[in-house]
Amino acid sequence: MDGRLGTRRTSWYKTGDLVKWLPSGDLVFLGRTDAQVKHHGMRIELQEVRNVLLRHSSVKAAEVLSISQPKCVPVTNSDKVSRPLW
């Protein structure tokens, strides 16, 4: 990168953000290069949440997704739940 954001050379950091540089010099946020999300100011690694779920003896498979909804709802795919997962 050539440091075009300012008049002086700028330091660059690998944040994991994926952006597009427009001819106007503006940056457009496209997403992340990893599965990290921000929720109420906290950065969350979705893979780590999945790993914790999979450590529970009653959980055979798990996926963790980020969706644009105001609530988080656990979903199970089982006709027999012997005990709460939390």
N, CA, C and O atoms as CSV, one atom per row, in Angstrom:
chain,resi,resn,atom,element,x,y,z
A,1,MET,N,N,0.838,-1.171,0.000
A,1,MET,CA,C,0.000,0.000,0.000
A,1,MET,C,C,0.886,1.238,0.000
A,1,MET,O,O,1.963,1.243,0.596
A,2,ASP,N,N,0.438,2.251,-0.651
A,2,ASP,CA,C,1.289,3.428,-0.794
A,2,ASP,C,C,0.979,4.552,0.189
A,2,ASP,O,O,1.580,5.622,0.088
A,3,GLY,N,N,0.071,4.353,1.129
A,3,GLY,CA,C,-0.205,5.382,2.123
A,3,GLY,C,C,-1.021,6.548,1.603
A,3,GLY,O,O,-0.845,7.669,2.081
A,4,ARG,N,N,-1.904,6.330,0.644
A,4,ARG,CA,C,-2.677,7.426,0.040
A,4,ARG,C,C,-3.710,8.046,0.980
A,4,ARG,O,O,-4.299,9.071,0.637
A,5,LEU,N,N,-3.947,7.467,2.135
A,5,LEU,CA,C,-4.972,8.015,3.019
A,5,LEU,C,C,-4.594,9.375,3.583
A,5,LEU,O,O,-5.478,10.146,3.957
A,6,GLY,N,N,-3.343,9.682,3.652
A,6,GLY,CA,C,-2.918,10.969,4.191
A,6,GLY,C,C,-1.799,11.548,3.349
A,6,GLY,O,O,-1.382,10.954,2.354
A,7,THR,N,N,-1.326,12.693,3.748
A,7,THR,CA,C,-0.240,13.320,3.002
A,7,THR,C,C,1.105,12.712,3.371
A,7,THR,O,O,2.056,12.794,2.594
A,8,ARG,N,N,1.193,12.106,4.542
A,8,ARG,CA,C,2.430,11.446,4.959
A,8,ARG,C,C,2.260,9.940,4.851
A,8,ARG,O,O,1.145,9.427,4.760
A,9,ARG,N,N,3.380,9.251,4.864
A,9,ARG,CA,C,3.350,7.782,4.856
A,9,ARG,C,C,2.541,7.309,6.060
A,9,ARG,O,O,2.708,7.830,7.162
A,10,THR,N,N,1.682,6.343,5.860
A,10,THR,CA,C,0.788,5.852,6.899
A,10,THR,C,C,1.168,4.434,7.286
A,10,THR,O,O,1.633,3.661,6.449
A,11,SER,N,N,0.971,4.089,8.556
A,11,SER,CA,C,1.173,2.707,9.001
A,11,SER,C,C,-0.063,1.896,8.642
A,11,SER,O,O,-1.187,2.393,8.721
A,12,TRP,N,N,0.146,0.659,8.253
A,12,TRP,CA,C,-0.951,-0.227,7.883
A,12,TRP,C,C,-0.966,-1.410,8.827
A,12,TRP,O,O,0.088,-1.898,9.235
A,13,TYR,N,N,-2.165,-1.880,9.180
A,13,TYR,CA,C,-2.331,-3.009,10.081
A,13,TYR,C,C,-3.247,-4.031,9.423
A,13,TYR,O,O,-4.199,-3.671,8.731
A,14,LYS,N,N,-2.954,-5.299,9.644
A,14,LYS,CA,C,-3.818,-6.371,9.136
A,14,LYS,C,C,-4.970,-6.555,10.125
A,14,LYS,O,O,-4.806,-7.179,11.173
A,15,THR,N,N,-6.127,-6.010,9.782
A,15,THR,CA,C,-7.282,-6.056,10.677
A,15,THR,C,C,-8.220,-7.209,10.370
A,15,THR,O,O,-9.032,-7.581,11.217
A,16,GLY,N,N,-8.128,-7.782,9.178
A,16,GLY,CA,C,-9.078,-8.799,8.756
A,16,GLY,C,C,-10.261,-8.211,8.006
A,16,GLY,O,O,-11.110,-8.956,7.514
A,17,ASP,N,N,-10.333,-6.890,7.910
A,17,ASP,CA,C,-11.405,-6.248,7.148
A,17,ASP,C,C,-11.089,-6.337,5.657
A,17,ASP,O,O,-9.940,-6.177,5.246
A,18,LEU,N,N,-12.113,-6.590,4.858
A,18,LEU,CA,C,-11.976,-6.638,3.407
A,18,LEU,C,C,-12.649,-5.385,2.851
A,18,LEU,O,O,-13.842,-5.168,3.064
A,19,VAL,N,N,-11.878,-4.560,2.137
A,19,VAL,CA,C,-12.411,-3.304,1.610
A,19,VAL,C,C,-12.093,-3.163,0.133
A,19,VAL,O,O,-11.215,-3.840,-0.402
A,20,LYS,N,N,-12.821,-2.274,-0.509
A,20,LYS,CA,C,-12.560,-1.926,-1.909
A,20,LYS,C,C,-12.201,-0.447,-1.937
A,20,LYS,O,O,-12.887,0.384,-1.342
A,21,TRP,N,N,-11.127,-0.136,-2.631
A,21,TRP,CA,C,-10.683,1.250,-2.735
A,21,TRP,C,C,-11.289,1.860,-3.991
A,21,TRP,O,O,-10.996,1.421,-5.103
A,22,LEU,N,N,-12.124,2.862,-3.817
A,22,LEU,CA,C,-12.782,3.524,-4.943
A,22,LEU,C,C,-11.851,4.562,-5.570
A,22,LEU,O,O,-10.945,5.061,-4.903
A,23,PRO,N,N,-12.065,4.889,-6.841
A,23,PRO,CA,C,-11.242,5.917,-7.491
A,23,PRO,C,C,-11.257,7.256,-6.746
A,23,PRO,O,O,-10.312,8.037,-6.853
A,24,SER,N,N,-12.326,7.518,-5.996
A,24,SER,CA,C,-12.430,8.766,-5.228
A,24,SER,C,C,-11.510,8.778,-4.014
A,24,SER,O,O,-11.317,9.817,-3.383
A,25,GLY,N,N,-10.940,7.615,-3.691
A,25,GLY,CA,C,-10.104,7.505,-2.498
A,25,GLY,C,C,-10.854,6.954,-1.305
A,25,GLY,O,O,-10.246,6.659,-0.277
A,26,ASP,N,N,-12.175,6.809,-1.424
A,26,ASP,CA,C,-12.983,6.248,-0.344
A,26,ASP,C,C,-12.808,4.738,-0.284
A,26,ASP,O,O,-12.544,4.086,-1.294
A,27,LEU,N,N,-12.962,4.195,0.920
A,27,LEU,CA,C,-12.929,2.751,1.119
A,27,LEU,C,C,-14.345,2.267,1.397
A,27,LEU,O,O,-15.072,2.889,2.171
A,28,VAL,N,N,-14.740,1.165,0.771
A,28,VAL,CA,C,-16.047,0.557,0.995
A,28,VAL,C,C,-15.812,-0.771,1.706
A,28,VAL,O,O,-15.079,-1.627,1.211
A,29,PHE,N,N,-16.443,-0.938,2.876
A,29,PHE,CA,C,-16.308,-2.166,3.655
A,29,PHE,C,C,-17.097,-3.283,2.984
A,29,PHE,O,O,-18.297,-3.139,2.750
A,30,LEU,N,N,-16.430,-4.401,2.671
A,30,LEU,CA,C,-17.074,-5.531,2.002
A,30,LEU,C,C,-17.342,-6.697,2.941
A,30,LEU,O,O,-18.209,-7.525,2.663
A,31,GLY,N,N,-16.622,-6.775,4.034
A,31,GLY,CA,C,-16.787,-7.879,4.964
A,31,GLY,C,C,-15.482,-8.188,5.674
A,31,GLY,O,O,-14.605,-7.332,5.795
A,32,ARG,N,N,-15.366,-9.424,6.140
A,32,ARG,CA,C,-14.189,-9.866,6.869
A,32,ARG,C,C,-13.525,-11.008,6.115
A,32,ARG,O,O,-14.176,-11.733,5.362
A,33,THR,N,N,-12.219,-11.159,6.328
A,33,THR,CA,C,-11.486,-12.274,5.731
A,33,THR,C,C,-11.510,-13.485,6.648
A,33,THR,O,O,-11.002,-14.546,6.285
A,34,ASP,N,N,-12.100,-13.338,7.845
A,34,ASP,CA,C,-12.213,-14.447,8.785
A,34,ASP,C,C,-13.664,-14.527,9.257
A,34,ASP,O,O,-14.538,-13.860,8.703
A,35,ALA,N,N,-13.915,-15.337,10.271
A,35,ALA,CA,C,-15.286,-15.508,10.760
A,35,ALA,C,C,-15.532,-14.691,12.024
A,35,ALA,O,O,-16.377,-15.056,12.841
A,36,GLN,N,N,-14.811,-13.605,12.191
A,36,GLN,CA,C,-14.973,-12.761,13.369
A,36,GLN,C,C,-16.112,-11.775,13.143
A,36,GLN,O,O,-16.231,-11.179,12.073
A,37,VAL,N,N,-16.948,-11.613,14.168
A,37,VAL,CA,C,-18.039,-10.648,14.101
A,37,VAL,C,C,-17.952,-9.726,15.312
A,37,VAL,O,O,-17.294,-10.042,16.303
A,38,LYS,N,N,-18.618,-8.593,15.218
A,38,LYS,CA,C,-18.667,-7.652,16.325
A,38,LYS,C,C,-20.106,-7.580,16.805
A,38,LYS,O,O,-21.014,-7.327,16.013
A,39,HIS,N,N,-20.322,-7.803,18.105
A,39,HIS,CA,C,-21.659,-7.780,18.690
A,39,HIS,C,C,-21.603,-6.927,19.950
A,39,HIS,O,O,-20.889,-7.263,20.895
A,40,HIS,N,N,-22.342,-5.837,19.971
A,40,HIS,CA,C,-22.328,-4.894,21.097
A,40,HIS,C,C,-20.907,-4.468,21.454
A,40,HIS,O,O,-20.563,-4.366,22.632
A,41,GLY,N,N,-20.093,-4.222,20.447
A,41,GLY,CA,C,-18.732,-3.752,20.667
A,41,GLY,C,C,-17.718,-4.835,20.988
A,41,GLY,O,O,-16.530,-4.542,21.121
A,42,MET,N,N,-18.156,-6.070,21.115
A,42,MET,CA,C,-17.257,-7.185,21.442
A,42,MET,C,C,-16.969,-7.984,20.175
A,42,MET,O,O,-17.883,-8.297,19.411
A,43,ARG,N,N,-15.711,-8.308,19.958
A,43,ARG,CA,C,-15.336,-9.146,18.814
A,43,ARG,C,C,-15.497,-10.610,19.222
A,43,ARG,O,O,-15.024,-11.030,20.278
A,44,ILE,N,N,-16.168,-11.370,18.372
A,44,ILE,CA,C,-16.468,-12.774,18.664
A,44,ILE,C,C,-15.964,-13.628,17.517
A,44,ILE,O,O,-16.236,-13.340,16.351
A,45,GLU,N,N,-15.232,-14.676,17.850
A,45,GLU,CA,C,-14.764,-15.647,16.859
A,45,GLU,C,C,-15.816,-16.751,16.762
A,45,GLU,O,O,-15.989,-17.526,17.703
A,46,LEU,N,N,-16.515,-16.828,15.638
A,46,LEU,CA,C,-17.586,-17.812,15.482
A,46,LEU,C,C,-17.071,-19.242,15.607
A,46,LEU,O,O,-17.773,-20.104,16.136
A,47,GLN,N,N,-15.867,-19.505,15.132
A,47,GLN,CA,C,-15.292,-20.849,15.226
A,47,GLN,C,C,-15.071,-21.244,16.688
A,47,GLN,O,O,-15.244,-22.409,17.045
A,48,GLU,N,N,-14.693,-20.288,17.531
A,48,GLU,CA,C,-14.491,-20.583,18.953
A,48,GLU,C,C,-15.811,-20.929,19.634
A,48,GLU,O,O,-15.854,-21.819,20.484
A,49,VAL,N,N,-16.889,-20.234,19.267
A,49,VAL,CA,C,-18.211,-20.552,19.815
A,49,VAL,C,C,-18.599,-21.966,19.400
A,49,VAL,O,O,-19.103,-22.740,20.213
A,50,ARG,N,N,-18.364,-22.299,18.140
A,50,ARG,CA,C,-18.655,-23.652,17.641
A,50,ARG,C,C,-17.855,-24.695,18.409
A,50,ARG,O,O,-18.394,-25.737,18.784
A,51,ASN,N,N,-16.575,-24.425,18.646
A,51,ASN,CA,C,-15.725,-25.373,19.373
A,51,ASN,C,C,-16.240,-25.627,20.782
A,51,ASN,O,O,-16.207,-26.764,21.254
A,52,VAL,N,N,-16.714,-24.592,21.457
A,52,VAL,CA,C,-17.259,-24.752,22.810
A,52,VAL,C,C,-18.524,-25.602,22.768
A,52,VAL,O,O,-18.705,-26.479,23.612
A,53,LEU,N,N,-19.401,-25.355,21.795
A,53,LEU,CA,C,-20.612,-26.168,21.664
A,53,LEU,C,C,-20.274,-27.637,21.453
A,53,LEU,O,O,-20.901,-28.514,22.048
A,54,LEU,N,N,-19.289,-27.905,20.612
A,54,LEU,CA,C,-18.927,-29.287,20.285
A,54,LEU,C,C,-18.283,-30.025,21.452
A,54,LEU,O,O,-18.230,-31.255,21.446
A,55,ARG,N,N,-17.798,-29.302,22.445
A,55,ARG,CA,C,-17.211,-29.960,23.622
A,55,ARG,C,C,-18.272,-30.575,24.526
A,55,ARG,O,O,-17.964,-31.434,25.353
A,56,HIS,N,N,-19.522,-30.139,24.372
A,56,HIS,CA,C,-20.607,-30.687,25.195
A,56,HIS,C,C,-20.927,-32.095,24.710
A,56,HIS,O,O,-21.036,-32.334,23.507
A,57,SER,N,N,-21.075,-33.010,25.632
A,57,SER,CA,C,-21.279,-34.423,25.268
A,57,SER,C,C,-22.568,-34.670,24.481
A,57,SER,O,O,-22.651,-35.652,23.743
A,58,SER,N,N,-23.564,-33.813,24.620
A,58,SER,CA,C,-24.834,-34.005,23.912
A,58,SER,C,C,-24.841,-33.407,22.511
A,58,SER,O,O,-25.785,-33.619,21.749
A,59,VAL,N,N,-23.806,-32.671,22.171
A,59,VAL,CA,C,-23.768,-32.009,20.865
A,59,VAL,C,C,-22.928,-32.837,19.904
A,59,VAL,O,O,-21.742,-33.064,20.143
A,60,LYS,N,N,-23.542,-33.282,18.830
A,60,LYS,CA,C,-22.846,-34.102,17.823
A,60,LYS,C,C,-22.317,-33.260,16.668
A,60,LYS,O,O,-21.286,-33.588,16.081
A,61,ALA,N,N,-23.016,-32.180,16.341
A,61,ALA,CA,C,-22.600,-31.288,15.256
A,61,ALA,C,C,-23.112,-29.893,15.584
A,61,ALA,O,O,-24.141,-29.732,16.240
A,62,ALA,N,N,-22.383,-28.894,15.120
A,62,ALA,CA,C,-22.791,-27.509,15.386
A,62,ALA,C,C,-22.255,-26.596,14.299
A,62,ALA,O,O,-21.190,-26.840,13.732
A,63,GLU,N,N,-22.989,-25.564,14.022
A,63,GLU,CA,C,-22.545,-24.482,13.141
A,63,GLU,C,C,-22.967,-23.178,13.797
A,63,GLU,O,O,-24.024,-23.108,14.424
A,64,VAL,N,N,-22.164,-22.171,13.656
A,64,VAL,CA,C,-22.471,-20.858,14.218
A,64,VAL,C,C,-22.424,-19.848,13.082
A,64,VAL,O,O,-21.416,-19.724,12.387
A,65,LEU,N,N,-23.521,-19.131,12.901
A,65,LEU,CA,C,-23.639,-18.167,11.813
A,65,LEU,C,C,-23.939,-16.789,12.366
A,65,LEU,O,O,-24.533,-16.659,13.437
A,66,SER,N,N,-23.540,-15.784,11.658
A,66,SER,CA,C,-23.886,-14.410,11.998
A,66,SER,C,C,-25.005,-13.971,11.067
A,66,SER,O,O,-24.861,-14.014,9.845
A,67,ILE,N,N,-26.120,-13.548,11.651
A,67,ILE,CA,C,-27.243,-13.064,10.856
A,67,ILE,C,C,-27.643,-11.683,11.361
A,67,ILE,O,O,-27.354,-11.333,12.505
A,68,SER,N,N,-28.289,-10.916,10.535
A,68,SER,CA,C,-28.680,-9.548,10.902
A,68,SER,C,C,-30.039,-9.548,11.582
A,68,SER,O,O,-31.015,-9.035,11.035
A,69,GLN,N,N,-30.100,-10.115,12.756
A,69,GLN,CA,C,-31.327,-10.137,13.542
A,69,GLN,C,C,-31.001,-9.656,14.950
A,69,GLN,O,O,-29.874,-9.832,15.413
A,70,PRO,N,N,-31.961,-9.055,15.637
A,70,PRO,CA,C,-31.681,-8.514,16.967
A,70,PRO,C,C,-31.591,-9.568,18.064
A,70,PRO,O,O,-31.171,-9.248,19.176
A,71,LYS,N,N,-31.967,-10.798,17.793
A,71,LYS,CA,C,-31.966,-11.821,18.836
A,71,LYS,C,C,-31.140,-13.027,18.413
A,71,LYS,O,O,-31.002,-13.323,17.227
A,72,CYS,N,N,-30.605,-13.704,19.395
A,72,CYS,CA,C,-29.854,-14.936,19.164
A,72,CYS,C,C,-30.715,-16.086,19.674
A,72,CYS,O,O,-31.138,-16.079,20.829
A,73,VAL,N,N,-30.971,-17.057,18.835
A,73,VAL,CA,C,-31.848,-18.160,19.201
A,73,VAL,C,C,-31.132,-19.481,18.975
A,73,VAL,O,O,-30.688,-19.756,17.860
A,74,PRO,N,N,-31.010,-20.322,20.032
A,74,PRO,CA,C,-30.416,-21.643,19.813
A,74,PRO,C,C,-31.399,-22.539,19.065
A,74,PRO,O,O,-32.597,-22.522,19.345
A,75,VAL,N,N,-30.904,-23.300,18.139
A,75,VAL,CA,C,-31.734,-24.210,17.357
A,75,VAL,C,C,-31.148,-25.605,17.484
A,75,VAL,O,O,-29.943,-25.798,17.321
A,76,THR,N,N,-32.003,-26.575,17.777
A,76,THR,CA,C,-31.544,-27.962,17.853
A,76,THR,C,C,-32.264,-28.790,16.809
A,76,THR,O,O,-33.361,-28.447,16.369
A,77,ASN,N,N,-31.640,-29.869,16.424
A,77,ASN,CA,C,-32.231,-30.796,15.475
A,77,ASN,C,C,-32.230,-32.166,16.135
A,77,ASN,O,O,-31.396,-33.020,15.834
A,78,SER,N,N,-33.183,-32.359,17.043
A,78,SER,CA,C,-33.232,-33.607,17.786
A,78,SER,C,C,-34.646,-33.830,18.301
A,78,SER,O,O,-35.349,-32.879,18.644
A,79,ASP,N,N,-35.055,-35.081,18.353
A,79,ASP,CA,C,-36.342,-35.383,18.964
A,79,ASP,C,C,-36.169,-35.776,20.424
A,79,ASP,O,O,-37.153,-35.951,21.142
A,80,LYS,N,N,-34.914,-35.917,20.870
A,80,LYS,CA,C,-34.634,-36.260,22.263
A,80,LYS,C,C,-33.554,-35.323,22.801
A,80,LYS,O,O,-32.388,-35.413,22.419
A,81,VAL,N,N,-33.957,-34.437,23.681
A,81,VAL,CA,C,-32.999,-33.577,24.370
A,81,VAL,C,C,-33.063,-33.971,25.831
A,81,VAL,O,O,-34.049,-33.690,26.513
A,82,SER,N,N,-32.005,-34.626,26.318
A,82,SER,CA,C,-32.028,-35.188,27.662
A,82,SER,C,C,-31.857,-34.137,28.750
A,82,SER,O,O,-32.360,-34.303,29.862
A,83,ARG,N,N,-31.145,-33.049,28.431
A,83,ARG,CA,C,-30.927,-32.002,29.430
A,83,ARG,C,C,-30.586,-30.706,28.707
A,83,ARG,O,O,-30.176,-30.729,27.547
A,84,PRO,N,N,-30.752,-29.586,29.385
A,84,PRO,CA,C,-30.401,-28.310,28.742
A,84,PRO,C,C,-28.929,-28.280,28.342
A,84,PRO,O,O,-28.083,-28.877,29.008
A,85,LEU,N,N,-28.634,-27.587,27.258
A,85,LEU,CA,C,-27.255,-27.489,26.793
A,85,LEU,C,C,-26.459,-26.465,27.576
A,85,LEU,O,O,-25.236,-26.417,27.445
A,86,TRP,N,N,-27.109,-25.644,28.386
A,86,TRP,CA,C,-26.380,-24.643,29.175
A,86,TRP,C,C,-26.848,-24.648,30.591
A,86,TRP,O,O,-26.352,-23.873,31.408
